[in-house]
Amino acid sequence: MPFARVLEEHKPEAVLVCGYDLWGWVVHGMSGMKDTPWEEKSYSELSKPVVFQKMAGATAMRMQHPSSTGYSADHWRKPVADVLNSAKTV
């Protein structure tokens, strides 16, 4: 679980994971997380930000990768700002 060690060492307030497939590898093996979250391929579900408050004390969110087809900065601007602002207040 290399990413868990990074979280433990650096203790970030927020984690933004760019890419739905990458999200699966980030949370894979973490306590309380689904074993294979990258198998959730419903676009309507994936296009929604998912916020977890319990990722080694950080607020974490998955988002569409900026290089992927259909990415819209306008769509993601508010969810990213919200997760960053919530991390400041946790």
PDB file of N, CA, C and O in Angstrom, chain B, residues numbered from 101:
ATOM      1  N   MET B 101       0.838  -1.185   0.000  1.00  0.00           N
ATOM      2  CA  MET B 101       0.000   0.000   0.000  1.00  0.00           C
ATOM      3  C   MET B 101       0.884   1.251   0.000  1.00  0.00           C
ATOM      4  O   MET B 101       0.894   1.995   0.980  1.00  0.00           O
ATOM      5  N   PRO B 102       1.620   1.489  -1.077  1.00  0.00           N
ATOM      6  CA  PRO B 102       2.546   2.628  -1.119  1.00  0.00           C
ATOM      7  C   PRO B 102       1.868   3.985  -0.923  1.00  0.00           C
ATOM      8  O   PRO B 102       2.419   4.855  -0.250  1.00  0.00           O
ATOM      9  N   PHE B 103       0.675   4.176  -1.505  1.00  0.00           N
ATOM     10  CA  PHE B 103       0.040   5.485  -1.384  1.00  0.00           C
ATOM     11  C   PHE B 103      -0.348   5.771   0.064  1.00  0.00           C
ATOM     12  O   PHE B 103      -0.273   6.916   0.509  1.00  0.00           O
ATOM     13  N   ALA B 104      -0.754   4.758   0.789  1.00  0.00           N
ATOM     14  CA  ALA B 104      -1.089   4.947   2.208  1.00  0.00           C
ATOM     15  C   ALA B 104       0.134   5.452   2.977  1.00  0.00           C
ATOM     16  O   ALA B 104       0.005   6.260   3.896  1.00  0.00           O
ATOM     17  N   ARG B 105       1.308   4.975   2.598  1.00  0.00           N
ATOM     18  CA  ARG B 105       2.532   5.450   3.255  1.00  0.00           C
ATOM     19  C   ARG B 105       2.810   6.911   2.920  1.00  0.00           C
ATOM     20  O   ARG B 105       3.279   7.668   3.770  1.00  0.00           O
ATOM     21  N   VAL B 106       2.521   7.303   1.691  1.00  0.00           N
ATOM     22  CA  VAL B 106       2.693   8.712   1.299  1.00  0.00           C
ATOM     23  C   VAL B 106       1.752   9.588   2.122  1.00  0.00           C
ATOM     24  O   VAL B 106       2.154  10.642   2.615  1.00  0.00           O
ATOM     25  N   LEU B 107       0.505   9.155   2.269  1.00  0.00           N
ATOM     26  CA  LEU B 107      -0.456   9.913   3.074  1.00  0.00           C
ATOM     27  C   LEU B 107       0.012  10.024   4.521  1.00  0.00           C
ATOM     28  O   LEU B 107      -0.075  11.088   5.134  1.00  0.00           O
ATOM     29  N   GLU B 108       0.502   8.927   5.048  1.00  0.00           N
ATOM     30  CA  GLU B 108       0.959   8.913   6.437  1.00  0.00           C
ATOM     31  C   GLU B 108       2.142   9.857   6.641  1.00  0.00           C
ATOM     32  O   GLU B 108       2.215  10.571   7.641  1.00  0.00           O
ATOM     33  N   GLU B 109       3.060   9.850   5.688  1.00  0.00           N
ATOM     34  CA  GLU B 109       4.256  10.679   5.814  1.00  0.00           C
ATOM     35  C   GLU B 109       3.974  12.167   5.626  1.00  0.00           C
ATOM     36  O   GLU B 109       4.488  12.995   6.377  1.00  0.00           O
ATOM     37  N   HIS B 110       3.165  12.508   4.633  1.00  0.00           N
ATOM     38  CA  HIS B 110       2.965  13.920   4.287  1.00  0.00           C
ATOM     39  C   HIS B 110       1.724  14.544   4.915  1.00  0.00           C
ATOM     40  O   HIS B 110       1.631  15.768   5.003  1.00  0.00           O
ATOM     41  N   LYS B 111       0.771  13.724   5.353  1.00  0.00           N
ATOM     42  CA  LYS B 111      -0.443  14.190   6.023  1.00  0.00           C
ATOM     43  C   LYS B 111      -1.130  15.351   5.271  1.00  0.00           C
ATOM     44  O   LYS B 111      -1.303  16.434   5.831  1.00  0.00           O
ATOM     45  N   PRO B 112      -1.517  15.124   4.011  1.00  0.00           N
ATOM     46  CA  PRO B 112      -2.167  16.191   3.254  1.00  0.00           C
ATOM     47  C   PRO B 112      -3.560  16.487   3.806  1.00  0.00           C
ATOM     48  O   PRO B 112      -4.176  15.645   4.459  1.00  0.00           O
ATOM     49  N   GLU B 113      -4.033  17.681   3.536  1.00  0.00           N
ATOM     50  CA  GLU B 113      -5.395  18.047   3.931  1.00  0.00           C
ATOM     51  C   GLU B 113      -6.395  17.637   2.860  1.00  0.00           C
ATOM     52  O   GLU B 113      -7.557  17.367   3.167  1.00  0.00           O
ATOM     53  N   ALA B 114      -5.952  17.589   1.598  1.00  0.00           N
ATOM     54  CA  ALA B 114      -6.830  17.216   0.491  1.00  0.00           C
ATOM     55  C   ALA B 114      -6.049  16.375  -0.509  1.00  0.00           C
ATOM     56  O   ALA B 114      -4.844  16.545  -0.692  1.00  0.00           O
ATOM     57  N   VAL B 115      -6.778  15.459  -1.155  1.00  0.00           N
ATOM     58  CA  VAL B 115      -6.198  14.620  -2.201  1.00  0.00           C
ATOM     59  C   VAL B 115      -7.157  14.651  -3.380  1.00  0.00           C
ATOM     60  O   VAL B 115      -8.322  14.278  -3.244  1.00  0.00           O
ATOM     61  N   LEU B 116      -6.675  15.094  -4.537  1.00  0.00           N
ATOM     62  CA  LEU B 116      -7.456  15.066  -5.769  1.00  0.00           C
ATOM     63  C   LEU B 116      -6.850  13.992  -6.654  1.00  0.00           C
ATOM     64  O   LEU B 116      -5.673  14.061  -7.007  1.00  0.00           O
ATOM     65  N   VAL B 117      -7.647  13.008  -7.008  1.00  0.00           N
ATOM     66  CA  VAL B 117      -7.174  11.920  -7.860  1.00  0.00           C
ATOM     67  C   VAL B 117      -7.744  12.156  -9.251  1.00  0.00           C
ATOM     68  O   VAL B 117      -8.955  12.084  -9.460  1.00  0.00           O
ATOM     69  N   CYS B 118      -6.866  12.436 -10.188  1.00  0.00           N
ATOM     70  CA  CYS B 118      -7.276  12.731 -11.567  1.00  0.00           C
ATOM     71  C   CYS B 118      -7.288  11.444 -12.373  1.00  0.00           C
ATOM     72  O   CYS B 118      -6.239  10.917 -12.742  1.00  0.00           O
ATOM     73  N   GLY B 119      -8.477  10.947 -12.638  1.00  0.00           N
ATOM     74  CA  GLY B 119      -8.644   9.729 -13.418  1.00  0.00           C
ATOM     75  C   GLY B 119      -9.373   8.669 -12.625  1.00  0.00           C
ATOM     76  O   GLY B 119      -8.984   8.336 -11.505  1.00  0.00           O
ATOM     77  N   TYR B 120     -10.435   8.138 -13.211  1.00  0.00           N
ATOM     78  CA  TYR B 120     -11.248   7.150 -12.508  1.00  0.00           C
ATOM     79  C   TYR B 120     -10.499   5.844 -12.301  1.00  0.00           C
ATOM     80  O   TYR B 120     -10.636   5.217 -11.251  1.00  0.00           O
ATOM     81  N   ASP B 121      -9.706   5.422 -13.289  1.00  0.00           N
ATOM     82  CA  ASP B 121      -8.935   4.198 -13.114  1.00  0.00           C
ATOM     83  C   ASP B 121      -7.880   4.379 -12.031  1.00  0.00           C
ATOM     84  O   ASP B 121      -7.649   3.471 -11.234  1.00  0.00           O
ATOM     85  N   LEU B 122      -7.243   5.535 -11.996  1.00  0.00           N
ATOM     86  CA  LEU B 122      -6.227   5.791 -10.975  1.00  0.00           C
ATOM     87  C   LEU B 122      -6.851   5.760  -9.583  1.00  0.00           C
ATOM     88  O   LEU B 122      -6.221   5.287  -8.638  1.00  0.00           O
ATOM     89  N   TRP B 123      -8.080   6.255  -9.444  1.00  0.00           N
ATOM     90  CA  TRP B 123      -8.765   6.231  -8.150  1.00  0.00           C
ATOM     91  C   TRP B 123      -8.780   4.808  -7.594  1.00  0.00           C
ATOM     92  O   TRP B 123      -8.531   4.592  -6.408  1.00  0.00           O
ATOM     93  N   GLY B 124      -9.074   3.843  -8.466  1.00  0.00           N
ATOM     94  CA  GLY B 124      -9.118   2.455  -8.028  1.00  0.00           C
ATOM     95  C   GLY B 124      -7.801   1.983  -7.448  1.00  0.00           C
ATOM     96  O   GLY B 124      -7.777   1.270  -6.445  1.00  0.00           O
ATOM     97  N   TRP B 125      -6.712   2.377  -8.075  1.00  0.00           N
ATOM     98  CA  TRP B 125      -5.401   1.965  -7.580  1.00  0.00           C
ATOM     99  C   TRP B 125      -5.021   2.717  -6.311  1.00  0.00           C
ATOM    100  O   TRP B 125      -4.318   2.175  -5.458  1.00  0.00           O
ATOM    101  N   VAL B 126      -5.468   3.934  -6.179  1.00  0.00           N
ATOM    102  CA  VAL B 126      -5.162   4.718  -4.973  1.00  0.00           C
ATOM    103  C   VAL B 126      -5.842   4.113  -3.748  1.00  0.00           C
ATOM    104  O   VAL B 126      -5.218   3.968  -2.697  1.00  0.00           O
ATOM    105  N   VAL B 127      -7.120   3.760  -3.882  1.00  0.00           N
ATOM    106  CA  VAL B 127      -7.867   3.273  -2.716  1.00  0.00           C
ATOM    107  C   VAL B 127      -7.781   1.756  -2.540  1.00  0.00           C
ATOM    108  O   VAL B 127      -8.203   1.228  -1.512  1.00  0.00           O
ATOM    109  N   HIS B 128      -7.238   1.056  -3.533  1.00  0.00           N
ATOM    110  CA  HIS B 128      -7.166  -0.403  -3.466  1.00  0.00           C
ATOM    111  C   HIS B 128      -6.431  -0.847  -2.198  1.00  0.00           C
ATOM    112  O   HIS B 128      -5.291  -0.454  -1.947  1.00  0.00           O
ATOM    113  N   GLY B 129      -7.110  -1.667  -1.419  1.00  0.00           N
ATOM    114  CA  GLY B 129      -6.509  -2.199  -0.203  1.00  0.00           C
ATOM    115  C   GLY B 129      -6.663  -1.315   1.023  1.00  0.00           C
ATOM    116  O   GLY B 129      -6.297  -1.726   2.125  1.00  0.00           O
ATOM    117  N   MET B 130      -7.198  -0.108   0.857  1.00  0.00           N
ATOM    118  CA  MET B 130      -7.401   0.750   2.025  1.00  0.00           C
ATOM    119  C   MET B 130      -8.628   0.288   2.790  1.00  0.00           C
ATOM    120  O   MET B 130      -9.625  -0.113   2.191  1.00  0.00           O
ATOM    121  N   SER B 131      -8.556   0.342   4.070  1.00  0.00           N
ATOM    122  CA  SER B 131      -9.641  -0.084   4.946  1.00  0.00           C
ATOM    123  C   SER B 131     -10.931   0.659   4.620  1.00  0.00           C
ATOM    124  O   SER B 131     -10.935   1.884   4.492  1.00  0.00           O
ATOM    125  N   GLY B 132     -12.014  -0.080   4.488  1.00  0.00           N
ATOM    126  CA  GLY B 132     -13.325   0.511   4.263  1.00  0.00           C
ATOM    127  C   GLY B 132     -13.619   0.872   2.820  1.00  0.00           C
ATOM    128  O   GLY B 132     -14.690   1.405   2.532  1.00  0.00           O
ATOM    129  N   MET B 133     -12.696   0.596   1.902  1.00  0.00           N
ATOM    130  CA  MET B 133     -12.905   0.923   0.502  1.00  0.00           C
ATOM    131  C   MET B 133     -13.243  -0.350  -0.277  1.00  0.00           C
ATOM    132  O   MET B 133     -12.792  -1.440   0.075  1.00  0.00           O
ATOM    133  N   LYS B 134     -14.037  -0.200  -1.331  1.00  0.00           N
ATOM    134  CA  LYS B 134     -14.392  -1.322  -2.194  1.00  0.00           C
ATOM    135  C   LYS B 134     -13.125  -1.875  -2.835  1.00  0.00           C
ATOM    136  O   LYS B 134     -12.253  -1.108  -3.242  1.00  0.00           O
ATOM    137  N   ASP B 135     -13.012  -3.210  -2.930  1.00  0.00           N
ATOM    138  CA  ASP B 135     -11.806  -3.840  -3.452  1.00  0.00           C
ATOM    139  C   ASP B 135     -11.482  -3.456  -4.891  1.00  0.00           C
ATOM    140  O   ASP B 135     -10.311  -3.309  -5.238  1.00  0.00           O
ATOM    141  N   THR B 136     -12.501  -3.291  -5.734  1.00  0.00           N
ATOM    142  CA  THR B 136     -12.256  -2.994  -7.141  1.00  0.00           C
ATOM    143  C   THR B 136     -13.116  -1.802  -7.589  1.00  0.00           C
ATOM    144  O   THR B 136     -14.005  -1.968  -8.424  1.00  0.00           O
ATOM    145  N   PRO B 137     -12.865  -0.629  -7.056  1.00  0.00           N
ATOM    146  CA  PRO B 137     -13.716   0.515  -7.383  1.00  0.00           C
ATOM    147  C   PRO B 137     -13.633   0.933  -8.839  1.00  0.00           C
ATOM    148  O   PRO B 137     -14.547   1.592  -9.334  1.00  0.00           O
ATOM    149  N   TRP B 138     -12.559   0.570  -9.549  1.00  0.00           N
ATOM    150  CA  TRP B 138     -12.429   0.971 -10.952  1.00  0.00           C
ATOM    151  C   TRP B 138     -13.384   0.212 -11.854  1.00  0.00           C
ATOM    152  O   TRP B 138     -13.515   0.550 -13.030  1.00  0.00           O
ATOM    153  N   GLU B 139     -14.060  -0.812 -11.329  1.00  0.00           N
ATOM    154  CA  GLU B 139     -15.030  -1.552 -12.135  1.00  0.00           C
ATOM    155  C   GLU B 139     -16.358  -0.812 -12.249  1.00  0.00           C
ATOM    156  O   GLU B 139     -17.221  -1.232 -13.019  1.00  0.00           O
ATOM    157  N   GLU B 140     -16.545   0.259 -11.518  1.00  0.00           N
ATOM    158  CA  GLU B 140     -17.772   1.053 -11.606  1.00  0.00           C
ATOM    159  C   GLU B 140     -17.658   1.932 -12.842  1.00  0.00           C
ATOM    160  O   GLU B 140     -17.127   3.040 -12.760  1.00  0.00           O
ATOM    161  N   LYS B 141     -18.145   1.464 -13.984  1.00  0.00           N
ATOM    162  CA  LYS B 141     -17.918   2.147 -15.248  1.00  0.00           C
ATOM    163  C   LYS B 141     -19.125   2.934 -15.753  1.00  0.00           C
ATOM    164  O   LYS B 141     -19.107   3.420 -16.884  1.00  0.00           O
ATOM    165  N   SER B 142     -20.156   3.066 -14.952  1.00  0.00           N
ATOM    166  CA  SER B 142     -21.304   3.856 -15.382  1.00  0.00           C
ATOM    167  C   SER B 142     -20.874   5.320 -15.469  1.00  0.00           C
ATOM    168  O   SER B 142     -20.523   5.926 -14.457  1.00  0.00           O
ATOM    169  N   TYR B 143     -20.900   5.891 -16.677  1.00  0.00           N
ATOM    170  CA  TYR B 143     -20.429   7.267 -16.842  1.00  0.00           C
ATOM    171  C   TYR B 143     -21.210   8.229 -15.967  1.00  0.00           C
ATOM    172  O   TYR B 143     -20.637   9.164 -15.407  1.00  0.00           O
ATOM    173  N   SER B 144     -22.533   8.006 -15.841  1.00  0.00           N
ATOM    174  CA  SER B 144     -23.321   8.934 -15.021  1.00  0.00           C
ATOM    175  C   SER B 144     -22.851   8.904 -13.571  1.00  0.00           C
ATOM    176  O   SER B 144     -22.876   9.930 -12.890  1.00  0.00           O
ATOM    177  N   GLU B 145     -22.423   7.742 -13.096  1.00  0.00           N
ATOM    178  CA  GLU B 145     -21.913   7.663 -11.736  1.00  0.00           C
ATOM    179  C   GLU B 145     -20.493   8.211 -11.643  1.00  0.00           C
ATOM    180  O   GLU B 145     -20.156   8.916 -10.692  1.00  0.00           O
ATOM    181  N   LEU B 146     -19.665   7.886 -12.630  1.00  0.00           N
ATOM    182  CA  LEU B 146     -18.273   8.322 -12.588  1.00  0.00           C
ATOM    183  C   LEU B 146     -18.126   9.825 -12.743  1.00  0.00           C
ATOM    184  O   LEU B 146     -17.178  10.409 -12.218  1.00  0.00           O
ATOM    185  N   SER B 147     -19.051  10.464 -13.457  1.00  0.00           N
ATOM    186  CA  SER B 147     -18.915  11.897 -13.685  1.00  0.00           C
ATOM    187  C   SER B 147     -19.270  12.720 -12.449  1.00  0.00           C
ATOM    188  O   SER B 147     -19.096  13.939 -12.433  1.00  0.00           O
ATOM    189  N   LYS B 148     -19.767  12.046 -11.423  1.00  0.00           N
ATOM    190  CA  LYS B 148     -20.067  12.745 -10.177  1.00  0.00           C
ATOM    191  C   LYS B 148     -18.837  12.700  -9.278  1.00  0.00           C
ATOM    192  O   LYS B 148     -18.194  11.656  -9.170  1.00  0.00           O
ATOM    193  N   PRO B 149     -18.501  13.803  -8.638  1.00  0.00           N
ATOM    194  CA  PRO B 149     -17.382  13.749  -7.700  1.00  0.00           C
ATOM    195  C   PRO B 149     -17.745  12.863  -6.516  1.00  0.00           C
ATOM    196  O   PRO B 149     -18.882  12.885  -6.044  1.00  0.00           O
ATOM    197  N   VAL B 150     -16.809  12.108  -6.052  1.00  0.00           N
ATOM    198  CA  VAL B 150     -17.019  11.271  -4.878  1.00  0.00           C
ATOM    199  C   VAL B 150     -16.060  11.770  -3.811  1.00  0.00           C
ATOM    200  O   VAL B 150     -14.846  11.772  -4.016  1.00  0.00           O
ATOM    201  N   VAL B 151     -16.588  12.186  -2.695  1.00  0.00           N
ATOM    202  CA  VAL B 151     -15.756  12.738  -1.636  1.00  0.00           C
ATOM    203  C   VAL B 151     -15.745  11.761  -0.472  1.00  0.00           C
ATOM    204  O   VAL B 151     -16.799  11.312  -0.021  1.00  0.00           O
ATOM    205  N   PHE B 152     -14.572  11.437   0.004  1.00  0.00           N
ATOM    206  CA  PHE B 152     -14.413  10.624   1.198  1.00  0.00           C
ATOM    207  C   PHE B 152     -13.749  11.493   2.250  1.00  0.00           C
ATOM    208  O   PHE B 152     -12.768  12.174   1.950  1.00  0.00           O
ATOM    209  N   GLN B 153     -14.245  11.490   3.446  1.00  0.00           N
ATOM    210  CA  GLN B 153     -13.652  12.253   4.533  1.00  0.00           C
ATOM    211  C   GLN B 153     -12.570  11.456   5.246  1.00  0.00           C
ATOM    212  O   GLN B 153     -11.815  12.015   6.042  1.00  0.00           O
ATOM    213  N   LYS B 154     -12.484  10.154   4.973  1.00  0.00           N
ATOM    214  CA  LYS B 154     -11.583   9.293   5.736  1.00  0.00           C
ATOM    215  C   LYS B 154     -10.528   8.657   4.850  1.00  0.00           C
ATOM    216  O   LYS B 154     -10.587   7.455   4.588  1.00  0.00           O
ATOM    217  N   MET B 155      -9.583   9.426   4.393  1.00  0.00           N
ATOM    218  CA  MET B 155      -8.435   8.870   3.685  1.00  0.00           C
ATOM    219  C   MET B 155      -7.215   9.379   4.434  1.00  0.00           C
ATOM    220  O   MET B 155      -6.595  10.370   4.049  1.00  0.00           O
ATOM    221  N   ALA B 156      -6.889   8.690   5.497  1.00  0.00           N
ATOM    222  CA  ALA B 156      -5.765   9.083   6.360  1.00  0.00           C
ATOM    223  C   ALA B 156      -5.892  10.526   6.821  1.00  0.00           C
ATOM    224  O   ALA B 156      -4.901  11.255   6.878  1.00  0.00           O
ATOM    225  N   GLY B 157      -7.108  10.937   7.147  1.00  0.00           N
ATOM    226  CA  GLY B 157      -7.340  12.285   7.650  1.00  0.00           C
ATOM    227  C   GLY B 157      -7.520  13.342   6.585  1.00  0.00           C
ATOM    228  O   GLY B 157      -7.797  14.499   6.901  1.00  0.00           O
ATOM    229  N   ALA B 158      -7.366  12.964   5.321  1.00  0.00           N
ATOM    230  CA  ALA B 158      -7.495  13.933   4.236  1.00  0.00           C
ATOM    231  C   ALA B 158      -8.876  13.832   3.598  1.00  0.00           C
ATOM    232  O   ALA B 158      -9.510  12.777   3.621  1.00  0.00           O
ATOM    233  N   THR B 159      -9.328  14.936   3.034  1.00  0.00           N
ATOM    234  CA  THR B 159     -10.529  14.926   2.214  1.00  0.00           C
ATOM    235  C   THR B 159     -10.081  14.517   0.815  1.00  0.00           C
ATOM    236  O   THR B 159      -9.208  15.154   0.226  1.00  0.00           O
ATOM    237  N   ALA B 160     -10.675  13.461   0.291  1.00  0.00           N
ATOM    238  CA  ALA B 160     -10.241  12.937  -1.007  1.00  0.00           C
ATOM    239  C   ALA B 160     -11.388  12.939  -2.002  1.00  0.00           C
ATOM    240  O   ALA B 160     -12.542  12.715  -1.637  1.00  0.00           O
ATOM    241  N   MET B 161     -11.056  13.196  -3.277  1.00  0.00           N
ATOM    242  CA  MET B 161     -12.064  13.233  -4.326  1.00  0.00           C
ATOM    243  C   MET B 161     -11.494  12.655  -5.603  1.00  0.00           C
ATOM    244  O   MET B 161     -10.348  12.927  -5.959  1.00  0.00           O
ATOM    245  N   ARG B 162     -12.301  11.848  -6.299  1.00  0.00           N
ATOM    246  CA  ARG B 162     -11.921  11.397  -7.634  1.00  0.00           C
ATOM    247  C   ARG B 162     -12.529  12.365  -8.638  1.00  0.00           C
ATOM    248  O   ARG B 162     -13.594  12.939  -8.409  1.00  0.00           O
ATOM    249  N   MET B 163     -11.838  12.530  -9.742  1.00  0.00           N
ATOM    250  CA  MET B 163     -12.373  13.397 -10.798  1.00  0.00           C
ATOM    251  C   MET B 163     -11.916  12.879 -12.151  1.00  0.00           C
ATOM    252  O   MET B 163     -10.986  12.078 -12.242  1.00  0.00           O
ATOM    253  N   GLN B 164     -12.569  13.337 -13.181  1.00  0.00           N
ATOM    254  CA  GLN B 164     -12.200  12.966 -14.540  1.00  0.00           C
ATOM    255  C   GLN B 164     -10.808  13.521 -14.847  1.00  0.00           C
ATOM    256  O   GLN B 164     -10.488  14.648 -14.469  1.00  0.00           O
ATOM    257  N   HIS B 165      -9.989  12.732 -15.529  1.00  0.00           N
ATOM    258  CA  HIS B 165      -8.643  13.199 -15.869  1.00  0.00           C
ATOM    259  C   HIS B 165      -8.751  14.322 -16.899  1.00  0.00           C
ATOM    260  O   HIS B 165      -9.499  14.198 -17.868  1.00  0.00           O
ATOM    261  N   PRO B 166      -8.011  15.418 -16.701  1.00  0.00           N
ATOM    262  CA  PRO B 166      -8.088  16.563 -17.628  1.00  0.00           C
ATOM    263  C   PRO B 166      -7.742  16.225 -19.073  1.00  0.00           C
ATOM    264  O   PRO B 166      -8.168  16.944 -19.978  1.00  0.00           O
ATOM    265  N   SER B 167      -6.987  15.159 -19.323  1.00  0.00           N
ATOM    266  CA  SER B 167      -6.650  14.818 -20.712  1.00  0.00           C
ATOM    267  C   SER B 167      -7.683  13.897 -21.357  1.00  0.00           C
ATOM    268  O   SER B 167      -7.556  13.559 -22.534  1.00  0.00           O
ATOM    269  N   SER B 168      -8.709  13.486 -20.600  1.00  0.00           N
ATOM    270  CA  SER B 168      -9.690  12.555 -21.155  1.00  0.00           C
ATOM    271  C   SER B 168     -10.722  13.270 -22.017  1.00  0.00           C
ATOM    272  O   SER B 168     -10.972  14.465 -21.859  1.00  0.00           O
ATOM    273  N   THR B 169     -11.309  12.519 -22.922  1.00  0.00           N
ATOM    274  CA  THR B 169     -12.331  13.047 -23.820  1.00  0.00           C
ATOM    275  C   THR B 169     -13.517  13.548 -23.012  1.00  0.00           C
ATOM    276  O   THR B 169     -14.001  12.858 -22.114  1.00  0.00           O
ATOM    277  N   GLY B 170     -13.977  14.731 -23.328  1.00  0.00           N
ATOM    278  CA  GLY B 170     -15.151  15.281 -22.669  1.00  0.00           C
ATOM    279  C   GLY B 170     -14.874  16.038 -21.384  1.00  0.00           C
ATOM    280  O   GLY B 170     -15.800  16.549 -20.755  1.00  0.00           O
ATOM    281  N   TYR B 171     -13.602  16.117 -20.983  1.00  0.00           N
ATOM    282  CA  TYR B 171     -13.279  16.853 -19.758  1.00  0.00           C
ATOM    283  C   TYR B 171     -13.692  18.310 -19.911  1.00  0.00           C
ATOM    284  O   TYR B 171     -13.491  18.914 -20.965  1.00  0.00           O
ATOM    285  N   SER B 172     -14.264  18.864 -18.865  1.00  0.00           N
ATOM    286  CA  SER B 172     -14.666  20.263 -18.859  1.00  0.00           C
ATOM    287  C   SER B 172     -14.211  20.911 -17.550  1.00  0.00           C
ATOM    288  O   SER B 172     -14.661  20.538 -16.466  1.00  0.00           O
ATOM    289  N   ALA B 173     -13.329  21.870 -17.672  1.00  0.00           N
ATOM    290  CA  ALA B 173     -12.878  22.597 -16.481  1.00  0.00           C
ATOM    291  C   ALA B 173     -14.061  23.287 -15.812  1.00  0.00           C
ATOM    292  O   ALA B 173     -14.112  23.374 -14.585  1.00  0.00           O
ATOM    293  N   ASP B 174     -15.004  23.773 -16.597  1.00  0.00           N
ATOM    294  CA  ASP B 174     -16.183  24.417 -16.026  1.00  0.00           C
ATOM    295  C   ASP B 174     -16.969  23.446 -15.144  1.00  0.00           C
ATOM    296  O   ASP B 174     -17.482  23.835 -14.095  1.00  0.00           O
ATOM    297  N   HIS B 175     -17.063  22.183 -15.567  1.00  0.00           N
ATOM    298  CA  HIS B 175     -17.800  21.178 -14.796  1.00  0.00           C
ATOM    299  C   HIS B 175     -17.096  20.878 -13.473  1.00  0.00           C
ATOM    300  O   HIS B 175     -17.761  20.689 -12.454  1.00  0.00           O
ATOM    301  N   TRP B 176     -15.773  20.831 -13.473  1.00  0.00           N
ATOM    302  CA  TRP B 176     -15.021  20.395 -12.298  1.00  0.00           C
ATOM    303  C   TRP B 176     -14.569  21.531 -11.388  1.00  0.00           C
ATOM    304  O   TRP B 176     -14.149  21.277 -10.259  1.00  0.00           O
ATOM    305  N   ARG B 177     -14.644  22.772 -11.850  1.00  0.00           N
ATOM    306  CA  ARG B 177     -14.145  23.894 -11.049  1.00  0.00           C
ATOM    307  C   ARG B 177     -14.783  23.960  -9.661  1.00  0.00           C
ATOM    308  O   ARG B 177     -14.070  24.068  -8.663  1.00  0.00           O
ATOM    309  N   LYS B 178     -16.094  23.897  -9.585  1.00  0.00           N
ATOM    310  CA  LYS B 178     -16.773  24.015  -8.292  1.00  0.00           C
ATOM    311  C   LYS B 178     -16.510  22.801  -7.393  1.00  0.00           C
ATOM    312  O   LYS B 178     -16.182  22.996  -6.223  1.00  0.00           O
ATOM    313  N   PRO B 179     -16.638  21.549  -7.880  1.00  0.00           N
ATOM    314  CA  PRO B 179     -16.339  20.422  -6.988  1.00  0.00           C
ATOM    315  C   PRO B 179     -14.910  20.448  -6.439  1.00  0.00           C
ATOM    316  O   PRO B 179     -14.688  20.128  -5.271  1.00  0.00           O
ATOM    317  N   VAL B 180     -13.948  20.825  -7.273  1.00  0.00           N
ATOM    318  CA  VAL B 180     -12.563  20.887  -6.797  1.00  0.00           C
ATOM    319  C   VAL B 180     -12.418  21.989  -5.749  1.00  0.00           C
ATOM    320  O   VAL B 180     -11.786  21.780  -4.714  1.00  0.00           O
ATOM    321  N   ALA B 181     -12.995  23.153  -6.010  1.00  0.00           N
ATOM    322  CA  ALA B 181     -12.943  24.249  -5.033  1.00  0.00           C
ATOM    323  C   ALA B 181     -13.618  23.831  -3.728  1.00  0.00           C
ATOM    324  O   ALA B 181     -13.123  24.135  -2.642  1.00  0.00           O
ATOM    325  N   ASP B 182     -14.744  23.137  -3.838  1.00  0.00           N
ATOM    326  CA  ASP B 182     -15.470  22.689  -2.632  1.00  0.00           C
ATOM    327  C   ASP B 182     -14.630  21.745  -1.795  1.00  0.00           C
ATOM    328  O   ASP B 182     -14.570  21.884  -0.573  1.00  0.00           O
ATOM    329  N   VAL B 183     -13.969  20.770  -2.449  1.00  0.00           N
ATOM    330  CA  VAL B 183     -13.178  19.805  -1.663  1.00  0.00           C
ATOM    331  C   VAL B 183     -11.959  20.496  -1.053  1.00  0.00           C
ATOM    332  O   VAL B 183     -11.573  20.170   0.069  1.00  0.00           O
ATOM    333  N   LEU B 184     -11.358  21.426  -1.753  1.00  0.00           N
ATOM    334  CA  LEU B 184     -10.220  22.147  -1.189  1.00  0.00           C
ATOM    335  C   LEU B 184     -10.644  23.043  -0.033  1.00  0.00           C
ATOM    336  O   LEU B 184      -9.947  23.130   0.978  1.00  0.00           O
ATOM    337  N   ASN B 185     -11.780  23.705  -0.182  1.00  0.00           N
ATOM    338  CA  ASN B 185     -12.286  24.557   0.906  1.00  0.00           C
ATOM    339  C   ASN B 185     -12.707  23.720   2.113  1.00  0.00           C
ATOM    340  O   ASN B 185     -12.483  24.129   3.252  1.00  0.00           O
ATOM    341  N   SER B 186     -13.310  22.562   1.880  1.00  0.00           N
ATOM    342  CA  SER B 186     -13.719  21.732   3.006  1.00  0.00           C
ATOM    343  C   SER B 186     -12.501  21.184   3.744  1.00  0.00           C
ATOM    344  O   SER B 186     -12.548  20.993   4.959  1.00  0.00           O
ATOM    345  N   ALA B 187     -11.423  20.933   3.030  1.00  0.00           N
ATOM    346  CA  ALA B 187     -10.203  20.446   3.680  1.00  0.00           C
ATOM    347  C   ALA B 187      -9.642  21.503   4.630  1.00  0.00           C
ATOM    348  O   ALA B 187      -9.079  21.169   5.673  1.00  0.00           O
ATOM    349  N   LYS B 188      -9.793  22.747   4.276  1.00  0.00           N
ATOM    350  CA  LYS B 188      -9.291  23.837   5.133  1.00  0.00           C
ATOM    351  C   LYS B 188     -10.063  23.929   6.433  1.00  0.00           C
ATOM    352  O   LYS B 188      -9.533  24.382   7.448  1.00  0.00           O
ATOM    353  N   THR B 189     -11.344  23.490   6.403  1.00  0.00           N
ATOM    354  CA  THR B 189     -12.188  23.657   7.586  1.00  0.00           C
ATOM    355  C   THR B 189     -12.306  22.392   8.423  1.00  0.00           C
ATOM    356  O   THR B 189     -12.885  22.427   9.509  1.00  0.00           O
ATOM    357  N   VAL B 190     -11.770  21.278   7.942  1.00  0.00           N
ATOM    358  CA  VAL B 190     -11.886  20.009   8.693  1.00  0.00           C
ATOM    359  C   VAL B 190     -10.943  20.012   9.857  1.00  0.00           C
ATOM    360  O   VAL B 190     -10.888  19.040  10.610  1.00  0.00           O
TER     361      VAL B 190
END
